[in-house]
Amino acid sequence: MNIDLWNPKSFAAGHPHAQYDWLRANDPVHFQAEPEGAGYWAVTRWQDVYDVDRNFQAFSSEPTIMIQDAPQQSTNFKGYKMMLMMDPPQHTAFRRLIRQEFTQPVSAGRVPRMQELARQIVDEVIEKGECDFVGQVAGEMPSYVIAELLGIPLDDGRELYKWTEAIHTTAGGTPTEEGMVAVFKMFEYGRKVIDEKRARPKDDLATKLLQAEVDGKKLDDMEFLLFFLLLVDAGGDTTRNLLSSGLLALLDNPDQHRWLMEDLPGRLGSAREELLRWCSPVIYMRRRATHDTELAGKKLKEGDKVVMYFGAANRDPAKFANADRLDLSRTPNEHIAFGTGPHGCLGQHIARIEIDAMLIEVLTRMKNVKLKEPPRWLPSNFISGPQVMPVTFTAAERLG
């Protein structure tokens, strides 16, 4: 078995499950060579991924959650770190600034607005009978939602979403020059948000961040910009890629699709969680060993890179019965598509609401969906999902 989890080509049509299967069975903590890098330990079993993600004392998120070390961060970001690249207690303090906006009760209060947005999104394509499902449907909801949360125009949210695609595109496993350009475009836009919200503060998340304090000190411009980048970037990944990959899964498993449609309201919850397990939109997160330790019989040295592969963990037969079968009725379903521990996805409650609202609209209104041509996947070893996915369906009337 040729194992190469570094090369984006391994992810050219989704997760490389054959590689994952071999690794879980034969080498669950596998040393993966990294061109122009020190290499890293690839962790593929559910229990090992779970343990690493929760043990921040032994496995640190600093200096980065990306495989490749980023020496340019000290110059480009002036030494500042994004919240994802902090450990508690610093991470906890920054997370607390926005936690209230993403709690389950607050997220639940947004259900009517999510449903309204979902209807509008499907209305935009329903009369045509065809669309690019990623760009015109799946990517619209998260871009609108984060725009509303931050208090910026919805159309601007769509432009920001396009930049996030460039950020996640990799060439030979490394970020592209276009990705760094996109980051700086995001910063340029963020600086305009800073000026606007300081001049005309409103009841939105951007204003609240600019007024918030950590250890008695307000966020400075760079701290805000990194928060802004995180919210826009991470806010779209799971929803966009889950909806696209999830629709593909339903098309590939018509029996499961039929089962779901027999009672969509009653079965949507378990179906959504199974699609999250099955698709695992975030491919990996990296940690750094803080001291010499052992994992699954392998000796890890202080400073070693340790990379958790969520898609591999979520197909682990030691954790999930019939792990290689899509079972929309699966319960319990302890997938870790959102990560776990202190770095568990803060936006997972709102992501679930977005996913539910969009699935209901898509599955009930876009009848007889078929692929117009094979999807083209995002060339990335970090995020898994189609980049372009042309579909046809039975045209119908708008509701709005």
C-alpha positions as CSV (number, residue, x, y, z in Angstrom):
1,M,0.0,0.0,0.0
2,N,1.4,3.4,-1.1
3,I,0.8,5.8,1.8
4,D,1.0,9.5,1.1
5,L,-1.2,11.7,3.3
6,W,0.9,14.8,2.5
7,N,0.1,15.0,-1.2
8,P,-3.3,16.6,-2.1
9,K,-3.6,14.2,-5.0
10,S,-4.4,11.5,-2.4
11,F,-7.5,13.6,-1.7
12,A,-8.4,14.3,-5.3
13,A,-11.8,12.5,-5.0
14,G,-12.4,12.8,-1.3
15,H,-10.7,11.0,1.7
16,P,-8.2,8.2,0.8
17,H,-10.1,5.6,2.7
18,A,-8.0,2.7,1.4
19,Q,-4.9,4.3,2.9
20,Y,-6.8,5.0,6.2
21,D,-8.0,1.4,6.4
22,W,-4.4,0.1,6.0
23,L,-3.0,2.5,8.5
24,R,-5.6,1.8,11.2
25,A,-5.0,-1.9,10.9
26,N,-1.2,-1.9,10.4
27,D,0.4,1.4,11.5
28,P,-2.1,3.6,13.4
29,V,0.5,6.2,14.3
30,H,2.4,6.4,11.1
31,F,5.5,8.5,10.3
32,Q,4.7,10.4,7.2
33,A,7.6,12.0,5.2
34,E,7.1,15.7,4.4
35,P,9.0,17.3,1.5
36,E,11.1,20.2,2.8
37,G,9.9,19.4,6.4
38,A,10.7,17.2,9.3
39,G,7.8,14.8,8.7
40,Y,5.0,14.1,11.1
41,W,3.0,11.3,12.9
42,A,-0.3,10.5,11.2
43,V,-2.9,9.4,13.8
44,T,-5.8,7.4,12.3
45,R,-7.7,5.5,15.0
46,W,-10.7,7.1,16.7
47,Q,-9.5,6.6,20.3
48,D,-6.0,7.9,19.6
49,V,-7.4,11.0,17.7
50,Y,-9.8,11.6,20.6
51,D,-7.1,11.3,23.2
52,V,-4.7,13.6,21.4
53,D,-7.3,16.3,20.7
54,R,-8.3,16.5,24.4
55,N,-4.8,16.4,25.9
56,F,-3.6,19.9,25.2
57,Q,-1.0,19.5,28.0
58,A,0.9,16.9,26.0
59,F,-0.2,17.9,22.5
60,S,-0.1,21.7,21.9
61,S,-1.8,23.7,19.1
62,E,1.2,26.0,19.0
63,P,2.8,27.2,16.7
64,T,0.2,26.2,14.1
65,I,-2.6,23.7,13.4
66,M,-1.3,23.3,9.8
67,I,1.2,20.5,8.9
68,Q,3.7,22.9,7.5
69,D,5.5,25.2,9.9
70,A,4.8,28.8,9.1
71,P,7.9,30.9,9.8
72,Q,6.3,33.7,7.8
73,Q,3.6,34.1,10.5
74,S,6.1,36.0,12.7
75,T,6.5,38.6,10.0
76,N,3.2,38.6,8.2
77,F,1.1,38.4,11.4
78,K,3.7,40.4,13.5
79,G,4.1,37.5,15.9
80,Y,0.3,37.3,16.7
81,K,-1.5,34.0,16.7
82,M,-5.0,32.9,15.6
83,M,-7.1,31.5,18.4
84,L,-6.9,28.0,16.9
85,M,-3.1,28.1,17.4
86,M,-3.4,28.9,21.2
87,D,-3.6,26.6,24.1
88,P,-5.5,27.1,27.4
89,P,-5.7,29.3,29.3
90,Q,-5.0,31.9,26.6
91,H,-7.2,30.0,24.1
92,T,-10.0,29.8,26.7
93,A,-9.8,33.6,27.3
94,F,-10.1,34.4,23.6
95,R,-12.8,31.7,23.0
96,R,-14.9,33.2,25.8
97,L,-15.2,36.5,23.8
98,I,-17.4,34.9,21.1
99,R,-18.7,31.8,22.9
100,Q,-22.1,33.4,23.8
101,E,-22.9,34.0,20.2
102,F,-22.6,30.3,19.4
103,T,-24.3,28.6,22.3
104,Q,-27.1,26.1,21.6
105,P,-29.9,28.4,22.9
106,V,-28.6,31.5,21.0
107,S,-28.1,29.4,17.8
108,A,-31.6,27.9,18.2
109,G,-33.0,31.4,18.2
110,R,-31.7,31.8,14.7
111,V,-33.7,28.9,13.2
112,P,-36.4,31.0,11.5
113,R,-33.8,33.3,9.9
114,M,-31.9,30.2,8.7
115,Q,-35.0,28.7,7.2
116,E,-35.8,32.0,5.4
117,L,-32.3,32.2,4.0
118,A,-32.5,28.6,2.8
119,R,-35.7,29.3,0.9
120,Q,-34.1,32.4,-0.7
121,I,-31.0,30.4,-1.8
122,V,-33.1,27.6,-3.4
123,D,-35.4,30.2,-5.0
124,E,-32.4,31.7,-6.8
125,V,-31.8,28.4,-8.8
126,I,-35.1,26.5,-8.7
127,E,-36.6,27.9,-11.9
128,K,-33.4,27.1,-13.9
129,G,-33.3,23.4,-13.3
130,E,-29.6,23.4,-13.1
131,C,-26.8,25.0,-11.1
132,D,-23.3,24.6,-9.6
133,F,-24.4,23.1,-6.3
134,V,-21.3,24.3,-4.4
135,G,-21.1,27.9,-5.5
136,Q,-24.8,28.6,-5.9
137,V,-26.4,26.6,-3.1
138,A,-24.0,25.0,-0.5
139,G,-21.7,27.9,-0.2
140,E,-24.4,30.6,0.0
141,M,-25.8,29.8,3.5
142,P,-22.5,30.0,5.6
143,S,-21.4,33.1,3.7
144,Y,-24.8,34.8,4.4
145,V,-24.8,33.7,8.1
146,I,-21.3,34.9,8.9
147,A,-22.0,38.2,7.1
148,E,-25.1,38.7,9.2
149,L,-23.3,37.8,12.4
150,L,-20.5,40.3,11.7
151,G,-22.8,43.0,10.5
152,I,-21.5,43.3,6.9
153,P,-23.4,43.2,3.6
154,L,-24.5,39.7,2.4
155,D,-22.9,40.2,-1.0
156,D,-19.6,40.9,0.7
157,G,-20.0,37.6,2.5
158,R,-20.1,35.9,-0.8
159,E,-16.9,37.5,-1.9
160,L,-15.2,36.6,1.3
161,Y,-16.3,33.0,0.7
162,K,-14.4,32.9,-2.6
163,W,-11.2,34.0,-0.9
164,T,-11.5,31.1,1.6
165,E,-11.3,28.6,-1.2
166,A,-8.0,30.1,-2.3
167,I,-6.7,29.9,1.3
168,H,-7.4,26.1,1.4
169,T,-6.0,25.3,-2.0
170,T,-2.6,23.6,-1.7
171,A,0.1,22.8,-4.3
172,G,2.0,19.7,-3.4
173,G,0.7,19.9,0.2
174,T,1.9,23.5,0.8
175,P,-0.3,26.7,0.7
176,T,-0.3,28.5,-2.6
177,E,0.8,32.1,-3.3
178,E,-2.9,32.8,-4.2
179,G,-3.8,31.6,-0.7
180,M,-1.6,34.1,1.0
181,V,-2.9,36.9,-1.3
182,A,-6.4,35.9,-0.2
183,V,-5.4,36.2,3.4
184,F,-4.2,39.7,2.9
185,K,-7.3,40.7,0.9
186,M,-9.3,39.4,3.9
187,F,-7.2,41.6,6.2
188,E,-7.8,44.7,3.9
189,Y,-11.5,44.1,4.1
190,G,-11.3,43.5,7.9
191,R,-9.6,46.9,8.3
192,K,-12.6,48.6,6.7
193,V,-14.8,46.7,9.1
194,I,-12.7,48.0,12.0
195,D,-13.1,51.6,10.8
196,E,-16.8,51.2,10.2
197,K,-17.6,49.6,13.5
198,R,-15.6,52.0,15.6
199,A,-17.2,54.9,13.8
200,R,-20.7,53.4,13.9
201,P,-21.0,50.6,16.4
202,K,-23.9,48.3,16.2
203,D,-25.3,45.1,17.8
204,D,-23.2,42.7,15.9
205,L,-20.3,40.3,16.5
206,A,-17.7,42.6,14.9
207,T,-18.6,45.5,17.2
208,K,-18.7,43.2,20.2
209,L,-15.2,41.9,19.4
210,L,-13.8,45.4,19.1
211,Q,-15.3,46.4,22.4
212,A,-14.3,43.2,24.2
213,E,-11.4,42.8,26.6
214,V,-8.9,40.0,27.4
215,D,-7.1,40.5,30.7
216,G,-8.3,44.1,30.9
217,K,-7.1,45.0,27.4
218,K,-9.1,45.5,24.3
219,L,-8.3,43.6,21.1
220,D,-5.9,45.5,18.9
221,D,-6.3,45.6,15.1
222,M,-4.2,42.5,14.4
223,E,-6.0,40.5,17.1
224,F,-9.3,41.5,15.6
225,L,-8.2,40.7,12.0
226,L,-7.1,37.2,13.0
227,F,-10.5,36.7,14.7
228,F,-12.2,38.0,11.6
229,L,-10.2,35.6,9.4
230,L,-11.0,32.7,11.6
231,L,-14.7,33.4,11.7
232,V,-15.1,33.9,7.9
233,D,-12.8,30.9,7.1
234,A,-13.9,28.3,9.6
235,G,-17.5,29.5,9.5
236,G,-18.0,28.2,6.0
237,D,-16.0,25.0,5.7
238,T,-18.1,22.5,7.5
239,T,-21.5,23.6,6.1
240,R,-20.4,24.1,2.5
241,N,-18.5,20.9,2.2
242,L,-21.0,18.8,4.2
243,L,-23.9,19.9,2.0
244,S,-22.0,19.1,-1.2
245,S,-20.4,15.9,-0.1
246,G,-23.6,14.9,1.7
247,L,-25.7,15.3,-1.4
248,L,-23.2,13.1,-3.3
249,A,-23.5,10.5,-0.6
250,L,-27.3,10.5,-0.9
251,L,-27.0,10.2,-4.7
252,D,-24.6,7.2,-4.3
253,N,-26.9,5.6,-1.7
254,P,-30.5,5.8,-3.1
255,D,-31.8,3.4,-0.5
256,Q,-30.7,5.7,2.3
257,H,-32.1,8.7,0.4
258,R,-35.5,7.0,0.2
259,W,-35.4,6.0,3.9
260,L,-34.7,9.7,4.8
261,M,-37.5,11.1,2.6
262,E,-40.1,8.7,4.2
263,D,-39.9,10.9,7.3
264,L,-37.6,13.8,6.7
265,P,-38.5,15.8,9.9
266,G,-38.2,12.8,12.2
267,R,-35.0,11.4,10.6
268,L,-33.1,14.5,9.7
269,G,-31.2,14.6,13.0
270,S,-29.6,11.2,12.8
271,A,-29.1,11.6,9.1
272,R,-27.2,14.9,9.5
273,E,-24.9,13.3,12.1
274,E,-24.2,10.3,9.9
275,L,-23.4,12.6,6.9
276,L,-21.0,14.5,9.2
277,R,-19.3,11.2,10.1
278,W,-19.3,10.0,6.5
279,C,-18.0,13.1,4.9
280,S,-15.7,14.6,7.6
281,P,-15.2,18.0,5.9
282,V,-12.1,18.9,7.9
283,I,-9.3,16.4,7.0
284,Y,-6.9,17.0,9.8
285,M,-5.6,19.2,12.7
286,R,-2.0,19.2,13.8
287,R,-0.6,19.3,17.3
288,R,3.0,19.4,18.7
289,A,4.3,17.0,21.3
290,T,5.3,19.1,24.4
291,H,7.5,16.3,25.8
292,D,8.7,12.9,25.0
293,T,5.8,10.5,25.1
294,E,4.3,7.3,23.6
295,L,1.3,6.8,21.4
296,A,0.1,3.4,20.2
297,G,3.5,2.0,20.9
298,K,5.4,4.7,19.0
299,K,8.0,6.8,20.7
300,L,7.3,10.5,20.1
301,K,9.9,13.1,20.9
302,E,9.3,16.6,22.2
303,G,8.6,18.9,19.3
304,D,7.3,16.2,17.0
305,K,4.3,17.0,14.8
306,V,1.2,14.9,15.5
307,V,-1.6,15.1,12.9
308,M,-5.1,13.8,13.7
309,Y,-7.0,12.5,10.6
310,F,-10.7,13.0,11.4
311,G,-12.0,11.1,8.3
312,A,-9.9,8.1,9.3
313,A,-11.1,8.2,12.9
314,N,-14.7,8.5,11.8
315,R,-14.5,5.2,9.8
316,D,-12.8,3.3,12.6
317,P,-14.5,-0.2,12.8
318,A,-13.4,-0.4,16.5
319,K,-15.7,2.5,17.2
320,F,-18.5,2.2,14.6
321,A,-20.3,-0.9,13.6
322,N,-20.3,-1.3,9.8
323,A,-18.1,1.8,9.6
324,D,-17.9,1.6,5.8
325,R,-21.6,1.7,5.4
326,L,-23.7,4.9,5.2
327,D,-26.4,4.3,7.8
328,L,-28.6,7.4,8.3
329,S,-30.3,5.8,11.3
330,R,-27.0,5.3,13.1
331,T,-27.3,6.0,16.8
332,P,-25.4,6.6,18.9
333,N,-23.0,8.3,16.6
334,E,-19.9,9.6,18.4
335,H,-18.2,11.1,15.3
336,I,-15.6,13.8,15.8
337,A,-16.1,15.7,12.6
338,F,-16.1,18.9,14.7
339,G,-13.1,17.8,16.8
340,T,-13.3,17.4,20.5
341,G,-11.9,18.8,23.8
342,P,-11.0,22.5,24.2
343,H,-10.7,23.0,20.5
344,G,-14.0,21.4,19.6
345,C,-15.7,23.6,16.9
346,L,-17.3,26.6,18.6
347,G,-19.7,27.0,15.7
348,Q,-21.0,23.4,15.6
349,H,-24.5,24.3,16.9
350,I,-25.1,27.0,14.3
351,A,-23.6,24.7,11.6
352,R,-26.1,22.0,12.4
353,I,-29.0,24.5,12.0
354,E,-27.6,25.7,8.7
355,I,-27.2,22.2,7.5
356,D,-30.8,21.2,8.5
357,A,-32.4,24.2,6.9
358,M,-30.6,23.7,3.7
359,L,-31.1,19.9,3.5
360,I,-34.9,20.4,4.0
361,E,-35.1,23.0,1.2
362,V,-32.8,21.0,-1.2
363,L,-34.4,17.6,-0.6
364,T,-38.0,18.7,-0.7
365,R,-37.8,21.2,-3.6
366,M,-34.9,20.2,-5.9
367,K,-36.5,17.0,-7.2
368,N,-34.6,14.4,-9.3
369,V,-31.2,15.8,-8.7
370,K,-28.5,14.3,-11.0
371,L,-24.9,15.1,-11.6
372,K,-24.4,17.0,-14.9
373,E,-20.7,16.0,-14.8
374,P,-18.3,14.6,-12.2
375,P,-17.6,17.0,-9.4
376,R,-14.2,18.7,-9.2
377,W,-12.8,18.4,-5.7
378,L,-11.0,21.2,-3.8
379,P,-7.2,20.5,-4.3
380,S,-6.4,20.4,-0.6
381,N,-5.0,18.1,2.0
382,F,-6.7,20.1,4.7
383,I,-10.4,20.5,3.7
384,S,-12.4,17.9,1.9
385,G,-15.2,18.7,-0.5
386,P,-16.2,19.4,-4.1
387,Q,-15.1,22.8,-5.5
388,V,-17.4,22.6,-8.4
389,M,-20.4,20.3,-8.7
390,P,-22.8,20.9,-11.6
391,V,-26.2,19.3,-11.1
392,T,-29.6,19.2,-12.9
393,F,-33.0,18.9,-11.3
394,T,-36.7,19.4,-12.1
395,A,-37.3,23.1,-12.5
396,A,-40.1,24.5,-10.2
397,E,-41.6,27.8,-9.1
398,R,-40.0,30.1,-6.6
399,L,-41.7,30.4,-3.2
400,G,-40.6,34.0,-2.4
